[in-house]
Structures are given as structure tokens and as C-alpha cells.
Amino acid sequence: MNALTLQWHDAGEDKTQNIYEQQSSQNPGSVRIGRDPLRCDIVLSHPTVSGLHVEIFFHHQQQGFYIRNLRSQNPPIVDGRQLVQGEMPLTEGTSISLGQIKLNVTSISTGSIPATILLSPHPPVHGYHHYAATPPAPLPGVYGLECPKCHKVSPGENLQIGCHWCGTSLAAALSVLVEPSS
């Protein structure tokens, strides 16, 4: 599973928080940071931090964590650059300033499983294309990857792409044998 670790100092304490790709939060799919405990998953107490300031989320297509500004009048500063609108990728060592609070991305881990564990022992089946609008269903008698979120089965070649239907990473997908239909 993909995870990002944030560290910061607030109200006289050093704090650390892990953010996971699929973690339950007040806004599913992202972790919101700010001063308002009713709207934020990570609450900072400093008065220079907006009530709802930023959110961090895992971008499935880019396979990385991103930060999105939620406050046009008090934009965060990410690695010395103001993030007025849109989003920016986060990497190990990224510095995020929300008002006078500085958060640091201390680690990012990806829990990708080597493809050799999940792929079929058979040679690749012709007709699977990474760029097809809709991936073909795996042929009977070959292995496929069952999405942990929507449970649809994709060809093993989609391991690096992710689920075509919902965008979820297939790194933690179950490898399933597609049985021939009778």
C-alpha cells in the first residue's frame, strides 16, 4: 500500500502522521489539513492556518501523492513556491508551509508487489493492449487481477496501469484464475 509520512511542530509538540492511499477520512480519497476539526483530518492549532487549508491525495494515474490548495486567500507554500490553484506532486523532502506551520514529507513508500508474483505463468495473451479504451477481459484459463475496490478482473498486464474502471492501484489485487465457461 502506498503511504506518505508528514512531520511538523505545532503547539509545542513534534507530530508525525501517516497518510495512506486508501484511508478513511472526512472527504473520501483525500486527507484534509487545516484548523477546523469538523472539516479536517489533520488539525493544526496555529491561527495563521486556515480552517480548511489543503488536501493530500493519491493520484492513481500518476501513481504518487499530490497536494491541492483549498484556500485561495492563504495559499500554501510548497518547496518555496506558492500553490495558488491546482495541485502539485509531493516527494520525499518536500516542505509545505501552511501559515506559520511547516510540514515536511519525510518518507513516501510504495507497496508495489513485483509483477512476477501476480502474472500468469503462461506467455502473454495476444490482444491485450495497455492503451485500449476498455481492457479486454482475461481469457478463460489465464490469470487476471481482481480490483480490491470494484472487484472487476483486469488482465495481468494492467498491474502497472491500475484498474481501468475505478483507477485503484492493482498492486494489492488478488491474482485470480479465470475459469473456462461451460
N, C-alpha and C positions, 0 to 999 in steps of 0.2 A: 504494500500500500504506500502511496506517496504521502510524504509528511514534510512539513516546514516547521522550524523552531524559531520562535521570536524571544528576544530577551530585552528588558528595559528596566529602568529605575523609576518608581512612582511612589509618592507618599512615604519616602524614607526606606523603601524596600526594593531589593532586586527581585524581579519577577521573570518567570520563564513560562511560555505557553507553546504547546504543540498544536499545529493545525493540520488536520488530515483531509485528504481528498474527498472522502465521503463521510463527513462528520455531521451529526445532528446539530442544528443551530437555529436561531430565530428566523433566519432567512435561508431556507434550504439551498445548499450549493455554495454558500459563502459564509465567511466569518466576519461579522461587522465589529468595528472598533470605534469607540467614542466614549463620551462621558455619561450618556443616558443608559442606565441599567435595563430599562424596559425595551430598548431597541438594539442594544449591543451585546455581543457575546463576550468581548473583552472590554472591560470598563476601566477607563483611566480617570483619575480624580483631578488632574490639573485643570484649572479654569481656562487655560488657553486652548484646550482640546474641545472641539465641537461636540454637541450632543450625539450626532451621528456623523462620523468623520470619513472613514474609509471602509472598504471591504476587501478581503483577500479571498481568492477562489482558485480552484484548479481548472485550468483551461485544457479540456480534453484534446482538442485538435492540436494544440501546441505542446501538449504533454509537459506543462510547467505551471507554477504558481504565478498569479498576477495580482496586482493591487489596482483598485478602482477608486477614484475620488468621488465622494458623495456630498461634498460641501464646496460650492463654487467660491464662497467668500473667504474661506480659510483653507486654501489648498495645502495638501501635504507636500513636503519636500523629500524627494526620493533621490538619493545619491547626489545631492546638491542641486537638483532640478525641480522646479515647481511642476506638480502634476495638476494642471488646471482642469482638464477634462480628459475623458478616456481612461485608458489603463496602461500599465507598464509591467513587463516581466520582472520577477524577483529572482535573485540569485544569492548564493551564499555570500555573506559580507555586505549585502545591501543595507543601507542606512535609511530609515524612514523617520522624518520629523513631523509630529502632529503637534502644532503649537510649540510649547517648550519641552515636550516629551520626545525623546529619541528612542526608537525601537531598532533593534538590529536583527537581521536574519542570520542566525548563527549556523544553521545547517538546513539542507534540503536533502531528503533521501527518497529514492525511488525504489519501490519494492518490485521491480520487474523480475519476472521469472525467466530464466533462459528459454528461448523458443524451442530448444531441442526437447525439453520436458513435455511440452504440450502438443507438438506437431505429430502428425501421423507418421508411422514408420514406413508407410508406402511412399512411392515417388509422388511429386506434386500432381494433382489432377488438372488436366488441361481445361481451360475455360475460366479459371479464377483470375481476376484482374484487380489490382489494387485501386484502379481508377474507375471501375464500373459505377454507374449511378446507383444501382442496387446490387449488392453482392449476391451471387448465386448461393442457393442452399447447398450445404455439403452433400455430396453424392452418398447413397446408401453404402454402408460398409467402410466408410472412411471416418476419420476423426474430425470433430468440429469443436468450437469453443462456445460454451453456454454463458451468455452475458450474466454477471451477477446481479444486474439491476432489472432488465426487462425479460431475461430468460430466453431470448431468441438465440438460435445457434448460427454462428458465423463460421466460414472456412478458417482453418488454422493460420492461413496467410494474413489474416486480419489482426494478428496479435499486436503488431506494432502500430496499426492504424486505430484500433479501438472499435467498439460496436457501431456499426453503420446506422442502426436505428436510434439509439439514445446517446451515443458519444462516450459511454462509460469505457474506462480502460479495461482491456481483456487480460491484463497481467495476472489477475486473481481468478480468472474464469476457470470453470471446470472443463476438463477435456472429456468430451462425450463421444461415444461411438454411435453413428447414425445407422440404425438398423435398416436392412432392406425391407421395403413394404411388400406385404404378401398379396 
